[in-house]
């Protein structure tokens, strides 16, 4: 476990890390993965990837609540 601490800290705090520069939320599903990266919803199911650009911050907020259970 201690071998992963430096890399984990980098991803959480470095200004060069993708995770500190962008809004990203992802979770595994039984058939693949759902990811919200900035204003793009990415759904991967059974090896097939679909992307959809969201039209507004309100839509992004709804996606966070409906698909991830996150309320802002």
Backbone as JSON, one array per atom type, in Angstrom:
{
  "sequence": "XXXXXXXXXXXXXXXXXXXXXXXXXXXXXXXXXXXXXXXXXXXXXXXXXXXXXXXXXXXXXXXXXXXXXXXX",
  "N": [[0.82, -1.2, 0.0], [1.92, 1.28, 0.8], [3.6, 1.82, -1.3], [2.07, 3.02, -3.23], [1.38, 5.52, -2.34], [2.95, 7.95, -2.98], [2.32, 8.34, -5.75], [-0.43, 8.51, -5.7], [-0.76, 10.83, -4.19], [0.4, 12.65, -5.98], [-1.5, 12.57, -8.13], [-3.68, 13.69, -6.82], [-2.89, 16.25, -6.07], [-1.01, 17.58, -7.75], [-0.41, 20.27, -10.02], [-0.05, 19.47, -12.6], [-1.47, 17.18, -12.95], [-4.11, 15.4, -14.51], [-6.41, 15.13, -13.03], [-6.6, 17.29, -11.31], [-6.96, 19.37, -12.97], [-9.24, 19.12, -14.49], [-12.78, 18.46, -14.55], [-13.98, 15.45, -13.59], [-15.8, 12.46, -13.44], [-16.34, 9.1, -12.78], [-17.58, 5.75, -13.07], [-17.75, 2.25, -12.59], [-19.87, -0.05, -14.3], [-22.18, -2.83, -14.52], [-21.97, -3.63, -17.2], [-19.88, -2.16, -18.24], [-18.63, 1.04, -18.25], [-19.34, 4.35, -17.03], [-18.67, 7.67, -17.7], [-18.23, 11.05, -16.87], [-16.79, 13.67, -18.25], [-15.77, 16.79, -17.96], [-17.85, 18.39, -20.06], [-18.74, 16.21, -21.43], [-20.39, 13.19, -21.83], [-19.58, 9.89, -21.47], [-20.26, 6.68, -22.37], [-19.56, 3.39, -21.98], [-20.25, 0.24, -23.04], [-20.15, -3.2, -23.05], [-17.81, -3.16, -24.59], [-18.36, -1.23, -26.51], [-18.16, 2.16, -27.22], [-19.75, 5.22, -26.56], [-20.18, 8.67, -27.06], [-21.41, 11.79, -25.85], [-21.95, 15.19, -26.16], [-22.78, 17.52, -23.7], [-25.4, 19.95, -23.32], [-25.63, 22.02, -21.49], [-24.81, 23.48, -18.25], [-26.82, 22.88, -16.45], [-27.84, 20.48, -17.48], [-25.57, 18.91, -17.09], [-25.49, 18.88, -14.29], [-27.85, 17.45, -13.78], [-27.16, 14.96, -14.91], [-25.06, 14.2, -13.2], [-26.53, 13.81, -10.86], [-28.52, 11.89, -11.63], [-27.11, 9.69, -12.8], [-24.86, 9.26, -11.21], [-25.52, 9.73, -8.61], [-24.87, 12.06, -7.3], [-25.39, 15.06, -5.71], [-25.33, 18.49, -6.21]],
  "CA": [[0.0, 0.0, 0.0], [2.74, 2.48, 0.89], [4.22, 2.07, -2.6], [1.16, 3.8, -4.06], [1.12, 6.82, -1.72], [3.46, 9.11, -3.73], [1.59, 8.53, -7.01], [-1.77, 8.95, -5.32], [-0.62, 12.24, -3.81], [0.6, 13.4, -7.22], [-2.77, 12.69, -8.84], [-4.6, 14.51, -6.04], [-2.43, 17.6, -5.75], [-0.12, 18.21, -8.72], [-1.04, 21.08, -11.04], [0.12, 18.78, -13.88], [-2.35, 16.02, -12.98], [-5.39, 15.54, -15.2], [-7.49, 15.14, -12.04], [-6.72, 18.61, -10.68], [-7.19, 20.36, -14.03], [-10.49, 18.85, -15.18], [-13.87, 17.87, -13.78], [-14.19, 14.11, -14.09], [-16.47, 11.52, -12.55], [-16.47, 7.85, -13.51], [-17.92, 4.59, -12.25], [-17.95, 1.0, -13.3], [-21.22, -0.58, -14.36], [-22.11, -4.26, -14.83], [-21.64, -3.85, -18.6], [-18.76, -1.33, -18.69], [-18.26, 2.23, -17.48], [-19.94, 5.64, -17.34], [-17.76, 8.75, -17.33], [-18.57, 12.43, -17.19], [-15.53, 14.42, -18.32], [-16.18, 18.15, -18.27], [-19.2, 18.45, -20.61], [-18.91, 15.04, -22.29], [-20.82, 11.95, -21.2], [-19.03, 8.74, -22.19], [-20.84, 5.43, -21.9], [-18.95, 2.22, -22.61], [-20.98, -0.97, -22.7], [-19.76, -4.38, -23.84], [-16.76, -2.78, -25.51], [-18.79, -0.16, -27.42], [-18.06, 3.49, -26.59], [-20.59, 6.29, -27.11], [-19.94, 9.98, -26.43], [-22.43, 12.81, -26.1], [-21.65, 16.49, -25.57], [-23.92, 18.07, -22.98], [-25.75, 21.27, -23.8], [-25.63, 23.08, -20.47], [-24.42, 23.09, -16.89], [-27.99, 22.25, -15.83], [-27.86, 19.08, -17.92], [-24.46, 18.24, -16.4], [-25.93, 18.68, -12.91], [-28.83, 16.34, -13.8], [-26.42, 13.71, -15.16], [-24.37, 13.86, -11.96], [-27.52, 13.29, -9.9], [-29.21, 10.7, -12.12], [-26.23, 8.56, -13.1], [-23.81, 9.07, -10.21], [-26.04, 9.94, -7.26], [-24.18, 13.23, -6.72], [-26.18, 16.3, -5.71], [-24.53, 19.69, -5.96]],
  "C": [[0.86, 1.26, 0.0], [3.44, 2.81, -0.42], [3.37, 2.97, -3.48], [0.96, 5.23, -3.54], [1.68, 7.99, -2.53], [2.68, 9.38, -5.02], [0.17, 9.03, -6.74], [-1.75, 10.44, -4.95], [-0.42, 13.12, -5.04], [-0.73, 13.63, -7.94], [-3.76, 13.61, -8.13], [-4.18, 15.96, -5.93], [-1.62, 18.3, -6.83], [-0.9, 19.06, -9.72], [-0.92, 20.45, -12.43], [-0.8, 17.57, -14.01], [-3.66, 16.33, -13.7], [-6.53, 15.73, -14.19], [-7.63, 16.47, -11.3], [-7.03, 19.7, -11.7], [-8.56, 20.24, -14.68], [-11.52, 18.28, -14.21], [-14.15, 16.5, -14.38], [-14.84, 13.25, -13.01], [-16.68, 10.25, -13.35], [-16.86, 6.74, -12.55], [-18.09, 3.38, -13.15], [-19.42, 0.62, -13.25], [-21.11, -2.08, -14.67], [-21.66, -4.54, -16.28], [-20.45, -3.04, -19.09], [-18.45, -0.19, -17.76], [-19.05, 3.43, -17.96], [-18.97, 6.71, -16.84], [-18.35, 10.08, -17.75], [-17.28, 13.22, -17.11], [-15.85, 15.8, -18.85], [-17.62, 18.12, -18.78], [-19.47, 17.3, -21.58], [-19.3, 13.83, -21.45], [-20.33, 10.81, -22.08], [-19.61, 7.48, -21.56], [-20.19, 4.3, -22.69], [-19.68, 0.99, -22.1], [-20.57, -2.09, -23.65], [-18.76, -4.02, -24.93], [-17.13, -1.69, -26.51], [-18.83, 1.16, -26.67], [-18.93, 4.49, -27.33], [-20.29, 7.57, -26.34], [-21.07, 10.92, -26.81], [-22.0, 14.09, -25.4], [-22.91, 17.05, -24.93], [-24.14, 19.52, -23.39], [-25.67, 22.39, -22.78], [-25.14, 22.54, -19.14], [-25.59, 22.44, -16.16], [-28.09, 20.78, -16.22], [-26.76, 18.28, -17.23], [-24.84, 17.93, -14.95], [-26.93, 17.53, -12.82], [-28.15, 14.99, -14.01], [-25.7, 13.27, -13.89], [-25.34, 13.25, -10.95], [-28.09, 11.96, -10.37], [-28.31, 9.49, -12.29], [-25.2, 8.25, -12.03], [-24.29, 9.25, -8.78], [-25.41, 11.11, -6.54], [-25.1, 14.44, -6.84], [-25.29, 17.47, -5.36], [-25.4, 20.77, -5.38]]
}
